Amino acid sequence: MNNILNLRHGKFYVAIVEDSPVQAKKLKYLLEESGFEVGVSVNGEQALESLRQKRPMLVISDIVMPGMNGYELCSQMKADNDLKNIPVILLTSLRDPLDIIKGLQSGADNFITKPYDDEYLLSRIQYLLANRNLGISGSSEMVIEIVFRGEKYSINSEKKQILDLLLSVYEAAVQRNDELVRAQAELQKLNEDLISANDELESFAHTVSHDLRSPLNIILGYIHLIREDKEPMLDDETMQYLGIVINSAKGMADLIEDLLNFARSGKAAIQVKETNLSEIAEKVINELRLKDHGRKIQIDIEKDLIVNADPHLMSVVLENLLGNAWKYTSKADSPSIYMGTEIQGSEKVIFVEDNGDGFDPKDYYKLFGAFQRLHTNTEFPGTGVGLATVKRIIERHGGRIWAKAEKGKGATFYFTIPK
């Protein structure tokens, strides 16, 4: 142990080969602070010339460099009788197992993975310097042939070099595994915190929305009474004001209902059963016709669209998708809505298509976000929660949803429900 520690005070000369000025400066500073004399080359060719002029005790080389890379530099050093006994540390990301094969072929003594820990790098340097004179007689004449990924490779590194290199790879793997375990634990904790926060937020939204319903219903009830009982006593301006209040209250009631649906969509247990989407769609359309009975619109719904899903949640999905199609075709000359299926690859895709106002494709990223609207309330009223609820329900069923549209030329919403 004392021998290793004493190396820090011996002014050993170490050569760095690094084309990045920032990385070279960082490494040079670290080694000089640890008592080493340091020389820097910016590529392999320059390094070979420098090594022959001043022989170092150790070479630390990056692998990826312009011209001669780190493997080629190491190979040329090991083929040179004057340089072959100089230990070489290669700096690498070790992203490909072939890196290890190349390192063995080139005769490298150690891998240090980037980004490296300063203390670990120093310990590897000290180890190689302390053991630089150890060798195994005749081991350099041994040639090992291995097959990797269908290719044959010949390795003639000394046994100690092979062992050191494999140990450094193993240490790097252990270190990365430890980092992965720590990151996984942190991610798990963050995920638990996020789930808890989402649960609290949904519970809050549900509670607030539920508690707002009663006073809002009272407000609406009394305003309707005022309009019905006191209308002869009220002037036109007052009646207009009451109409504005009623419309605003109805808008708030819609928002509360959408918030409740959004909260329920994330918490409600899914009870999957055979569900006829065509029948649900017909009910939704009938309700829309009752609310807007003067509307003339062409509706086509493909028969017997059967999925395995939660019927109640799929009702919420179709209420939103068909409701949007109904709303956004209100200004079309010959409004039409079509609900059907098509096969895309190996998937059965359900779609709702309309010839309404559509939307600009550049705004697509907003489409399924909560409280994101692509139209103003004066153009088309809405809360901006419906499609976020639809997306959540579809994804909870293991499916996906997307849309295609063009401004002024209608929109088509697609979704899948896995079998």
N, C-alpha and C positions, 0 to 999 in steps of 0.2 A: 504493500500500500504506500509506504514511504517513497519507494522508487517512482511510483506513478505521480505522486504529488511533487516530487523534486523536478519532474520534467517541466513544470511551469516556470522554473527559474533557470533553465538552461539555455535560453535564447536559441531554441531550435528553429531552423529556417523551414517555413511552410510555403508552398506555392499554391496560389488560388488561380483557377481558370474559370472565368465568369464574364459573359458578354454584357450583363446588365450592370451599369455603373452603380445603381442603388444597392443591388444585392452584394456586389463586390465590396463596396464601401462598408456595408454593414458587417460582412464577414471579416474583413480586414481589421475593423475596429475591435470586434470581439476577440480575435486571436492576439492582437497587440496588447489589449488589456489583460490577457492571460499570460503574457510574457513571451510570446513567440515573435520571431522576426518573420515578416510577411512580404512576399512578392506577388504581383498580380499580372496575369495575362488575359487578354480579351478574347482569344480564340485558341484552337488547338495548335495551329501552325506556329503562332507566336510562342505558345507554351513550350513546344519541343525545342525550339531554338534557345529559349531562356533556361530550360532544364540542363542543357548541355554546357551552358556557360557557368551556371551556378547550381550545383546538385542540391536539391532540398531533402529533408528527412521525410516529407510527406507531401502528396498532391491532393488537393480538394478541387474537383472539377464538376461543373454543371454538365448535363448530358446534351441538352438542346442548345446548340450554338451554330452560327453561320459557318459554312465551310466544314471543317473537321469537327465532328461531334465528340462527346465525351467517351463513347465506346471506342471510336477509332483512335483517339488519343491514347487511351489505356492500352489498346492492342499494340500500338507502335512502341509504347514504352516497354511493354513486356517482351517485345521482340528485340529490344536493344540491350546488349550485354551490360552497358554502363548504367542503364536506367531500370532494368527489370526488377530489381529488388526494392525499389521505392514503393511503399504502400500507396494505394490510390483509393480515395473515397469519392464515390459518385453521388451527386445530388440529383434526386429524381422524385417524380410524383408517384411512381410505382402503380400506375393505373392499369397497366397491361402485364399479365404474367410473363409475356415475352421479354419484358425488361430484365427479368431475372436471368433468363437464358442468355441474353446479350451480355449481361454483366459477367456471367460465368465464362462465356467465350472470350471476352476481352481480358479476363484475368483480374478484374477489380477485386479489391479486398473488403470493401464495405459499401453498403447503400445507406444514405441518409435521406429520409423522405422530407419533402417540402410541404408545408412550412415546418422547419425543424425547431426543436427546443435547444436553446443555447447550451444548457448544462449537459444534455444528452450528446450533442456534437462534441463538446470538449472531452467527455468521458470516452467516446470512440477514438478520438485523436490520441489521447493518453494511452489507451489500450494498444493501439497499433504501434505507437512509438516504443512502448515498454516491451513489446513482443516482436519487434522488427527483425531481430536476429535469430528468432526461432525458425527452424525449418525441418523438413522431413527428408531424409536422404533418398534420392531417386524419385521423389514424388513428382517432379516436374516432367519426367518422361512418360508418366501415365496419361493415356488418352481415354476419356469416357465418351461413349456415343449414346445419345438419348434421342427419342422420337417424341416430338411435341407438336400437336395439331397437324399430324401427318407429315411433318418435316423432320429430317435427321440433322442433329447438331453434334459437332465434336467439341469436347471441352478438355483442354490440357492444362488447366490451372493446377497449382499445387493443392494438396489436400487441405492444408491449413487455410489457403485462400478460399477454397470452396466452403469449408466449415464456417469461416468468419462471415462470408457473404450470406450464407443461409441463415446464420444466427442473427445477422443484422436485419434480414427480411422478416424473420420470426418476431424479433423485438418490435419492428415497425408495425407488424400485424397486430401484436398484442396491444401496443399503444393505441392504435386506431380502434381496436375493439373496445378498449376502456373508454375512449372518447365517445364512441357510438353508444355504449351503455349509459354513460352520463347524459348524453344528448337525448337519448330515448326516455330516460327518467324525467328530465326537464320537460320534454314534449308531453309526456303523460300527465305531468302536474299541470302544465298549461292547458291541456285538453280538458282535464277535470275542472279547472277553474272556468274555462269557457262554457262547458256544459252547465255548470252551476249558475254562471251569469245569465246564460240563455234561459234556463229554467226560471230564474228570478224575474227576468225581463218579461217572459211570457205570462208568468203568474201575475205580474204587475199589470200588464196590458189587459189580461182577462178580468182582473178585479176592477180596475178603473173603468173599463168599458161596460162591465156589468152594472156597476154602481151608477154610471151616468145614464143608463137607460131609463130608470124610473123618473128622475126629475125632468128628463127631456120629454118623456111621454106626457107628463103633467103639463108642461109648458105648451106642447102641441094641442093637448085636449082643451085647455082654457082658451087658447087663441081661436080654435075652431068654434067654441061656444060664443066667443065675442063676435066673430064674423056672422054666425047664424042668428044670434039673438039680438045683436045691437046694430046690425047692418043699416036699418032705416035711419038710425041716429048718427051714423058716421059718414063723413064726407069722402069723396073719391081719393083724396090724398092719404087719409088715414087708412083706408082699405088697401091702398097700394103698399103702404108701410107694413101692414099686417101680412100681406102677401110675401114681401121680402123676408120677414121674420120666419114665416112658415117654410119658405124654400130653404133658408139657411138652416133651420132646425132639421128639415128632412135630409139635407146634406150631412149634417152632423150625425143623424141617425144612421145613414148609410155608412159613414166612416166607422161608427161604433160597431156596426154589424160586421164590417170587413175586418176590423181589428180582432173581434171575437173569433171569426173564422180563421184568421191568421194564427192566433194563439192556439186554437183547437187543433189546427192542422199539424202542429209540431208535437202536441202532447197526447192527442187521442190515440187509443189503441187501434191498430188496423185489424179489421175482421174481414179476411179475404174470403170471397165466395164468388160463384159464377154470377156475373153482372151483365145485364143487357144495356149497353150504353145507348142504343137506339131508343129504347123505351124512356130512359131518363131524359134524353134530348127532346123527345116529343112533349113530355111534361113541362120542360123548361120553356119550350117555344109556346105552348098553350098559355102559360102564365104571362109570357111577354106580350102575347096577343091581347089578353084580357086587360093588361095595364095600358096598352097602346092600340086599342081596338080599331082605330081608324087607319092604321098603317097597312099599306099594300106592299107585300114583299114575297119574293119567290123563295120557298124553303124546300130543300131536298135533303133527306136524311136516309142514308143507306140502312137497309133492314138488318136486324139481328147482328149488331156489332157486339160480340160477346168477349168479355175479358174476365180474368180472375182478379178481383179487386174489392175494395171496401165500397159498397154501394153509396153510403152517405157521403164519403169523401169524394167519390166520383161525381156525385150530384153537385158538389161545390165547384169542382173543376169545370163541368159543363155549364153551370150557371154563369161562371165568369167568361168562358170562351164564347159561348153563344150570346151571352149578354153584351159582350164587347162587339161581336159581329153585328148584332141588332143595332147597337148604338152608333157604330161608326159607318153604317150604311144609310143613316137617316137622311143624308144629303145627296145620296146617289139617285140618278134618274130612274134606273130600273134595278132597285136593290135585290140582291140575291145572296143566299147563304147555302153552302153545301157541306155536309158532314159525311165523310166516307173513310175508306181505307185504301192503302196501296202497299206493295211489297218493295222494300228497299234493302237489297242484299238478302240477308237471311232474316230480316225483321219485318214484322207486320206493323205498319205505322198508321195511326189514326190521325185524321186531320180535320180542321174546321177552316173553311175557305169562304171569304167574302169579297165583294167588289166595292168596298167602302173607301174611306179616306186613306187607309194604309199608314205607313210611316217612313221616314227617311232612314235607309240602312245604316247611315253613319251614327244614328242614335240607338242602334241595336243594344249596345252595352248597358243602356239604362232600362231596357224593356222589363226584365224580371226582378228589378230592385224594388224594395219596399219604398213607398212614397215617391216613386219616380214616375213622372207623367210626361208624355210626349205631345200633349195638347193642353191648351188652356181650358179653364172651366167655361169660358164664354163660347168656345168652339164645341167642346163635348165635356159634360160634367163627369166627375169621377174622383176616386180617393187615392189611386196609385198603389193600392194594396192587393188588388185582385190577382194579378199575374204572379206576384211574389208568393201568394198562397197556393196558386196552381202549381208552380214550380216545386214548392216544398212537398205538396201531396204526391206529385208524380215521382219525385226522387225518393220519397219514403216507400213507394211501391217498387223501387229498384229500376224505374224507368228514366227516361230523359225527355226534355221538351225543347223545341227550338221553333224559329219562325222565319218566314221570308215575306218581304213586302216591298212595295214601291209607293212613294208618296202619290196619292191621288188615284192609285190603281189597285187598291185592296190589299189584303193580308191573308196569309195562310199560316195557321199554327199546327205544328206536328207534335205528337207525343207517342211514346211507346209504354206498354205495360207488359213486362216479361211474363211468360207462362208460369 
